[in-house]
Amino acid sequence: MANLSITPAAADQIRRVLDERGHGLGLRVSVKPSGCSGYSYVLDFADEAASDEISFKDHGATVFVAPDALEMLDGSEVDYVNEGLNRFFRFNNPNVKDQCGCGESFTV
């Protein structure tokens, strides 16, 4: 069975954005071929769940993952970080073998 965890900081941010939007079920995560290393994460907020998506719940937030991304994301931790003026979701993904210098794309 695949696993994906959500840190308290990521869960807080997901809930905060959904509250601001006034609707939605959670964060949707997928991957697409992109960048110099092979793949990049694609994030969106899910207003409804697709019938084939797998959902992961932690700390009161839900992350939906497309089936074709599940193997690449298995064992990952979704975090939300503040680095200086930048705030973003970060994936601590044990499947990543290499990533580009800017951190925008990765290889599994």
Buried (B, 14 or more C-beta within 10 A) or exposed (E): EEEBBBBEBBBBBBBEBBEEEEEBBBBBBBBEEBBEBBBBBEEEBBEEBEEEBBBBEBBEBBBBBBEEBBEBBBEBBBBBEEEEEEEEBBBEBEBBEEBBEEEEBBBB
